[in-house]
Amino acid sequence: MTTVYNTVDLLKKEGLISELSMRNDEGKRFDPNPNPHDHLICSVCGSIVDIEIDLDHSLLLNEEQQKGFEIDEVSLNFLGVCPSCKAKGGKFDN
């Protein structure tokens, strides 16, 4: 397992994968797409879909809202229910 963790850390440092922020303690998820993009995340099954939004993310926060943070990267995650789970009657799990 050490080899796996070391390899994942190396891939993250090299910018070949990125770690996705997940809700609560749902474990770690990694994205092999190094290009800037956003995600749709199903709150029922955990599926993740890459989406590209034609939006300048740097415009999302003004200087006051940044609270002194130097922003290195911005991504949006939209949480909801995927079509498959919706068809099965899945509900959003808070």
N, C-alpha and C positions, 0 to 999 in steps of 0.2 A: 504494500500500500504506500510505503514511503516513496517509491519510484513514481507512482501515479501522482501523488501530491506534488512532488518536485517537478514533474513534467508539466502539470497544470500551472504551477507558479511560474515556470519558465515561459510558457505560452502566453500567460497574462503579461509578464514583464516585456515580452517581445511585441506585444500588441496584436497577437494573432487570435486571441479570444478575449472576451470580456465577461466579467461576472455580473449577473443580473441581480438586482435587488428584489428579493422576494418578501412577501408578507410573512409576519410571525416567524416561526421556526420551521419553514418548509424545506430546509436544506439549501444547498447551493445549486444554482443552474448557471450554465455557461453558454455564451453565444459565439459561434464560430465566424460570424459576419463582422469583420473589423471596421466596416464602413459606418458612418453615422446614420442611425435609423432609430425608429421607435417600435413599440410592441403592443399587441393586443394579448392579454393574458386571461385565460379562463379561470375563474375562481372556483369552479367545480372540479375539473379534471387536471388543471395546471398546464394545459397546452399553451404554447407561445407561438404567435404569428408575427413575423417581421412586417412592418409597414413603413412606408416613406411618406412623410408629410412635407409638402412644399412650404416650409416655414423657417424663417431665420430664428433659431432657438435663442440666440443671444438677445433678442428683443423681449423675451419673456419676463425678465426681471430688471427693474430699474435699480439704480445705485443704492437707494434706501432699502429696497427689498432684499438686496444681497447681504445686508448686515455685516459688511466688511469682508465677506468671503471673496476669494479670488476663484472664479468659476473656471474649471479646466474642461469640463465636459457636461453636456446636457442631453438627457434622453427622457422621453415620455413613455409611461406605461399606462395603458388603459385597461382597467379591470372590469370584467363582465362575464357573461356566459356565452360560450361558443355555440354555433348552430347545432352541433351534435348533442351537447348536453341540454340545450334548450328543447330539442325535439324529444328528449327523454324526460322532460319535466324538471330538469336541474334548476336549482335555486342558487342565487348569489349567497355565498357563505361569508358573513362578516366575521 
